[in-house]
Amino acid sequence: MLDINIEKKLSGFTLSFKQSVECQGITAILGVSGSGKSTLLNIINGLIKPDSGSIQLNGKTLVNIEQKQYITAQQRNIATVFQDALLFPHFNVLKNLRYGMKSIMEHRIDEIVDVLNIRRLLNRYPAMLSGGEKQRVAIGRALLSNPQLLLMDEPLSALDMPRKKELIRYIQFLAIEMKIPILYISHNINEVKALAQHVAIIDQGQLYRFDVTQKILEDDFLKGWI
């Protein structure tokens, strides 16, 4: 369970999010650009500190401002895949995958390479990869850190439609077959419809609604908005 109860003052509004999220399947954070989605993600992964409040992951406190508790990003056991794959250009794919890999995952590297269909890419460098291939490598690197939770910040937004459909299949497989809980940030309602079991809508930093995906998609609030 991910329990979030935080506030963070931003330019123009205050991000305020209070919600418990099951660490199971895919939960989407949906909102227009500038609504506070990425800030929320970076508060969860520890790159940004909230002004007030707390976050707990599976009963462990990650941050509690009032009690002066703060676990750094490196210690949270949370992996993040960003819109830009952020691969090391001077490392080939295999070295990128192994960067930050936990020793406990050594026996699973072949499995993850095959799941993501990147074995033929292992000796290539990032400059030789397509956008979709880079994102698959970034996902593999994240998985090899053995995270309790995988965060994805608009990972498909820079891809063309065929690559998006390809990546959606891989992300679905991770959540269903490999049982990796995923928090998925997006402004694209079609991606959310294809991937998520639950959705939180953020509007101007406020949690507007949290529910199962089908009920969210029926909300009149979304018409003409996303």
Order of alpha helices (4+ residues) and beta strands (2+ residues): beta-beta-beta-alpha-beta-beta-beta-beta-alpha-alpha-alpha-beta-alpha-beta-alpha-beta-beta-alpha
